[in-house]
Amino acid sequence: MDKKKIEQMSSDDEIIKMSIRKLEKLLNKDFFRCHNSFIVNLEKINKIDVSDIYINNATIPISKHRRKQLKARLIEVLGDKLC
C-alpha cells in the first residue's frame, strides 16, 4: 500500500499513514480529489484555470478526466459563493 504525505496549507504538515483512496472516502463533500496525487479543500481555492487549482502559493494540477466532476462539485458545495 502506498503511503501519502498530507499537507495542510494553513498550519503544520501532518503525516497520515493510509492510502489517498481511503482518505478520500473519509473526507466530507468539501474535499475533492482533483488528481491521483491531490485532494483539495474546495473552500480554500483561490483561483481555478483550465488545468490548475491555486490555493495560497500552491499550484495543484487538475486531471483531464476530473474537470467536469470538479465543476459539478464546486456548484454543489459553494453554490452562491461562486458569484
N, C-alpha and C positions, 0 to 999 in steps of 0.2 A: 504494500500500500504506500502510495506517495504522500509524504507529509508536506504541508504547506505552511509558509510563514504568512501570518495575517497582520497587516499593517493598519494601524489606526492613524489617520491623518491629523487628528486633533490632540492626541496625547502620546504616551509611551507606546512602543511596539509591544505586541504580545505574540507568543508562540503558542499555536494551538495544534495539538497532535491528532489530526484527523484529516481525512481527505476533503478536498474542496467540495466534492459532491455531497458528502454527509453534512458539511457545514451549511451548504446551500439549502438543504432540507430543513435545517433547524431555524433558519432566519425567517423573519416575517416578510410581508409583501413590500416593505420599504427598501428591501435589498434586491439587487438584480445581478445575475451572472452575465456580464456583457462579453466575456471572452473565456476560453478554457482556463485561464490563469487568474481571472479577476472577478470579484464580486464587489459591487459598489452600493453605497447607501444613496438612494435616489434623492433624498432630502439634502444631501451635501453637494450635489452637482452645481458647478458654477456656469458651465457652458458645454454645449454639445455641437460637434460638426459631423460631417458625413462619416468619418471613421474613428473619431476620438471623443472621449469624455474628459472634461477638465474639472478637477477638484483641487482647490488651493493651487499649489505649484506642480501638481502631478498631472501627467497626460496618460490616460488609460485607453487602450485600444478597444474598439467595438468590433466583434467578428461580423462578417457579412451576413451570416445566417441568423444572427440575433438582433439585427437592426429593427425589423418590424415588431418583434416582441418587445423591444425596449420602448419604442414609441407608444405601443399599446399600454404598457405598464406605467409609463410616465403619466399618461392621461388618466389611468385608473387611480394612481396613488396621489398625484399632485393636482389633477383637475384644474380647479380655478386658480391655483398658484402659478400656472404656466403663463398666464397673460399679464 
